[in-house]
Amino acid sequence: MLLELKRIYVPPGQRVLLRDVTWQELESILEELGEHRAARIAYDKGILEIMAPLPEHEDNKEIISDLVKALLEELDIEFRCLGSTTFKNQLMAQGIEPDQCFYIKNELTIRGKKRLDLTVDPPPDLALEIDITSRTHPNIYQSLKVPELWRFEKEKLQINILQDGHYIESQESLNFPGLPLIEVITQYLEQSRTAGRNATLKAFRFWVQQSRQQKN
């Protein structure tokens, strides 16, 4: 790169677009940026976006992620949470770093693997994007064949399910069928802001247990 990336400052909530970025340049940029950083990237056929999230974005991400983990634990479902791992496919010239992602049905397939290659490994079963006002890339997730994409924006959760190569909005989750998660996740996220994280997760776990008993 002619301009060293460390000289580029991206203010929280803002983004930088770089055009005509080759795959080799993308690999170099990712190496230079490193893994332990706040910024997220999205790459779509030569266009690279680097975005820095706002602090409240991180709060929402952490609580929603904790709720999903608690749900999986209460349902006794093995999972692997990979955070904002870079998922990319050179053949499609696309890559993305979700705010959070989970391997659920395919957890066993990638169990123990330190590096994933979507040309041979399955994509995550569930990806999460928070506050997507400036950063919305469902086309990349579609191309990478992520079965389920949650998008949380303006205090609303939207569940998108992949069907015939395109996302359709759904009222329930593919991974958690029969649960009214659109309303419940939002409700407990809001509750966490007044009741605190631990009290909220305890209440949420109780709700999951009650829901399981009612289904049985």
N, C-alpha and C positions, 0 to 999 in steps of 0.2 A: 504494500500500500504506500502511495506517495505521502500520505499524511498519517503519521503514527496515531493509532487509536487512543493511546493514553492522553493525547492532546485534545480529544473530543470530549466535551462535557455535555451530558444529557441531563437537564434538570428533572426532578421528580414530576411525573405526570406528562412528560414530553417525549418526543421520539425523533430519531434521525433516520433518514432514508438514504441509502447508498445504492446507486444504479450500476448496472453492468458489472456486477460482482461475479467472478467465475467460481466454480466449485472449489478449485484449489485455493483461491483467495478466501472463500468462506472458511475452509478448514484452518487456514492461517489465522484468521480473525478470531475464531473460536478458541484457538490455542492461546492467542495473545490475551483475550478477555479473561480466560481462566474459568474454572468451574464455580469458585466461591465469589459470586457477585450478585448484586441486586438486579442488574439490567437483564432483560429478556430479549431474545432475537426471534425473528421470523424470516424465512428465506423462501422466495417464490420466483423461480425461473429468472435469476439474475438480480432481483430486487431484494436488498437486505434491509430490514427494519430493526433498529435497536431502540428499546423503550425502557424507561426507568419508572417503576411504579411509585405511587404515592403511599405514605405510611398507612392510611386507612385501608388501602388495597391489601396490604400485608395482613392487617388485622382480620379482615373478612376471609382472606385465604386460609389463615391458620384455623379459625373457628370452624369454617365449613369443612376443612380437611379433618379436623378432630371429630366432627359429627359423623362423617363418612366412616372413619376408622372405628368409632364406637358402634356404628350400625353393623359393620362387618364382624366385629368381635362378638356382639350380642347374637348375631345370626350364625356364629361359629363357622365363618367362611374364611379360609386362608386367603391372604392377599399380600401384595408387595407394593409399597408406596414409593414412587421414584421421584417425587417432587418435580422440579423443573428440568429434568433430564433433557438433553438435546436429542430429538428424534428426527432423523433425516434419511432420505433415500436419494442417492446420487442419480439413479436411473430416471427419477421423476424431477430431479433438480429442485427439490423442496425440502424444507426443514422447519421445525417449530420447537419452541420450549414452552410447554403449558405451565400455568401457575401451579398446577398439581396434577398428578395422574396416578392411576391405580391399575395394577394387573390383578384380575380377579379370576375369571374363568381360565385365563392363560398363565396364572401364577406358577403352576408347576412346570410349564414349558420353559420359563425363563429363570426358574429358581437357581440361585447361586451364580448366575452369569454376571460378570463385572462390566461387560460392554455389550451393547445391543446394536444389531444391524438390521434395519427394517427390510432389507432385501431378502433376509432369510428368517428373521425373528418376527413374531406377531407384534402388532402395535398394542399400546395399553388398551384395556377394556373400557376405561373411563377417564376422560380428560376434563379438567376444570379450568375455566377462564373467568377471571374476576375483573369487574369494571372495564368493560371492553369498548369504551367510547372511542378510543383512538386505535385500538388494536384488535381487529376482528378478522380472523383468517379461517373461517369454516372450510373454505376451499382446500386449504392445506391439510386439515384434518380429514376431509373427505378423500383426498388423494392418497393419504397414508392409511386409509381404511380404519380409522378409529371408530369402533361401533357406537360409542355414546359420548356426547359432548355436553357438558353442563356449562351454561353461560350465565353469570350473575352480574346484573347491572341495574342500577337505580333501585336497589332493594328488592329485586325480583329475580327468581330463579327460572331459567328456561332449560328444559330438557330436550335435547335433539338426538334422534335415533337415525342411524344410517340405514337407508333402504334403497336398493338398486343404485348405489353409488352416490346418493344425495341425502342430505339431512332433512328430516321432517320433524316438526315440533310435536312432542308427545306429552300427554298428561301424566304418564308414569314412566319409571325407569326400566330399562331393559335388564339391568343387573339386580334391581330390587322391585320386582313386579308386585302390584297390589298395595303398595304403601303410598300415601298422599304426600310425597316428599316435597313437592313444589311449595305447598303451604307450610309444612312442618319445619323444613330446613330454615326457611325465612323466619318463622316464628321463634325458633330457638336461637338463631343468630341475633335477633333483636333482644331476646331475653338476656343473652350473655352480656349485653352492654350495661345492664342494671344489676343483674343477679351475680355476675362473675362467671368465669369459665368453668370452674369445678362444679359449682352448683347446677349450672346449665347442663353440663354433660351427664351429671347424675340424674337429673330430671329426664333428659333425653333417653338415657339407657332404660329408665323405668317405662317410658312410653313404648320403646321397642319391645320390651318384655311383655307388656300388656297387649300390644298388637299381635305378637306371636301366639299368645294364649287364646286370643279371640279367633284367630285363624284356625287354631287346632280344635 
